[in-house]
Amino acid sequence: MTTDGNFGATTTDGDVTGTLPDSVTLTDSGFTSLLQDFTLGTFLDFRLTFSTAFTGGLPDSFALFLLDDTMWPLLMTTDPFGADALLAFDITGTDEGDLWFFTADPPVVLTWTASIITLPDPGNGVPKPGTLFLWLMGELAGWGVRRKT
Amino acid sequence: MNIPGGELDTRGMSGFARRILLTAVTLFCFVFVLWLARIASLAANDDPTLTVLGPEHGVTASFTGLRLNRTSNTFDTQATVTHQGATPISAPLQLVFTDLPPGVTLTNASSTDTNGDPYLEIPLPQGQLEPRNILPPILIKFDNPNRLSITFDPVLRGRIQSANHPPVANAGPDQTIAVGETIILDGSGSHNADNDPLTYRWALITVPQGSQAELAEPTAVQTAFTADLEGIYIAQLIYTAHRVMEISHTVQA
């Protein structure tokens, strides 16, 4: 993860190893979360890699949120769950999942773009890296953020 | 103090012990009344006309995603109900959660059934779920303060409409007899999948010119007539069930 902002404290729940901006691994063994404080700059780039090592129960998801300092969503989004995620990867228990990108609702001066790269399967006997690479680049340029009440 | 079933005698007890005993009895009565109210409330939600919908009915519920909604402080998922069966399902359609882990509750439950299991009543357009239809996703919210893993295998309950399958009439095979013989016509091979009340009506629609043949019991399952002349006789069976009629094959004599 890279940003021209500043990283702050980290709070974790569940099985989380590593520290940002270096690589962090969240293991799907119950509720797992990483809360990373940071001061916004103008961009935040990061890469997500999903492995196929499914161990949890269903239904299940990985979701990314932008929260304010009271832990409420900083933006309302088109997330149909009303949870205001920026993106969600629904885990289906197979090698495939369902990836969803949401937009700010109402729109604010914030854009994010992403590209998905599928890696070839390295075969058996080798620890599987992710089959799905996700680049998410956010360009933060000014804010018209409305906070939920 | 009077309680149902007798009188409590506290004579001979110390004041402290008496107060403890009276408090305990009062608490017991209070809990008992609450329990009775709970039983009455649950019984009111019991609907014996609902059927547990299984794969044989073609109705399934699938779940997508599970997210912590920090605004409502709930774990949310979406259910999609699909009907691939042949028979319409009438409201109410209930999604019953029978196996939630302790400490996890359904916050948007419609009510609780007689087993104490929470259920969500799924809105149905025009009050019914037609075959080969998929309902819009339904949001399901769980209170999960201890952030436990949530897995569940809920049960769907609904009211199966009568399919009203058309009855199938069977007047039996073609037969050949000699003049003067009596032939028995048997309609017992007719059937109706819905088990509706049935009626039979026989008629001779074609006879040789000059024949006086008549059916013995035209409204019975079995009937008979005597072939008094050489020729072709065609008998018709009309088999009626639930105001739907099916005309039979013919019998030739």
Interface residues (C-beta under 8 A of the other chain):
Chain A: D13 G30 F31 S33 G56 G57 L58 P59 D60 S61 A63 F65 L67 M71 W72 P73 D79 P80 F81 G82 A83 D84 A85 A88 D90 D98 K148
Chain B: F63 T64 G65 L66 R67 L68 N69 R70 T71 S72 D76 T77 Q78 P137 L139 R147 L148 S149 I150 T151
